[in-house]
Amino acid sequence: MEQLLDVTTDGPRLIIDARTAIRQGRHPRAEILTLVQDAPPGTLCEIHLPHRPEPLIAALQQAGFNVTVSEAAPGDFMLRVLKL
């Protein structure tokens, strides 16, 4: 199966870059949710996307996560989720 996401760790940070997959027309919401849910407590998940992903934000909030959203540049959004 083809890797949809670029995933790296940097200490307690889990960095998930979905920009390329989404620009290629893929929808990796399920994979992102699984990565966040499977992260150990204390992990700061940073999710990079090319647009503001309202369905993903809603899914993370529905799963009980607090989500912050920032736009670093046009077409470069980052969600931050702290896994408690």
N, C-alpha and C positions, 0 to 999 in steps of 0.2 A: 504494500500500500504506500502511496506517495505521501511524503511528509508535507502537510499543509502549512505548518507554522515553523518559524525560527524561534527556538526556545533555548535560553541560556540562563545560567544562575550566576549570581555575583554575591557571595555570602548569603545573607538572609533574603536577597531579592530574587524573584523568579521573573524573568523578562520574556514576555511573549510578544513576538512581532507577527501580526497577521496582515500587514499591509500588502505584501506581495500576493498572498493567497486571495485576498478580497479583490484586488485589482485584476486578478485572473478569473474573476467570476465565481469564486468558491465562497462558501458560507461556513466557516469553522466554529460556529457558536458552540456546538456540543463538545468539540475538542477543548475549547477554551474553558468551558465550565468544568470539565473533568480535571484539567490541569489545576485550576484554582481549588476545587474541592479536595483533590489529592495532595495538595501542598501541606507540609507540616505546619503546626501552629507557630506563629511568629514570623511567617513568610510575608513579605510585601510583594504582591503580584503587580507588575506593571504590564499593561496590555496596550500595545501600539496598533493604531488603526488609521485608515485613510479618511474616515468620516465619523461623525458622532453616532454610535451604534445604540440607538434607543432600545431595540429588542434585547440586546445583550445586557445593557444596564438594568432593564426590568427583570431579566432572568436572574442576574446576580443578586439584585435586591430581594427578589422573591425567595431566593435560597438563603437569605438572612445576612448577606454581606452589605457593608457600607461601601459605597462607590464614590470616588471623587473623579471628576473629569476635567482635563485641561487641554487646551489647544495650543501646542507649541508654535505652530505655523499653519497657514492654510493647508488643509489636507493632511494634517499630522496631529491626531488626537491621542491622548494617553489616558487610560483608566488606571486608577490605583485602588487596590483592594488589599487590606491587611487581614490576613488569615489569623483569627484568634483561636 
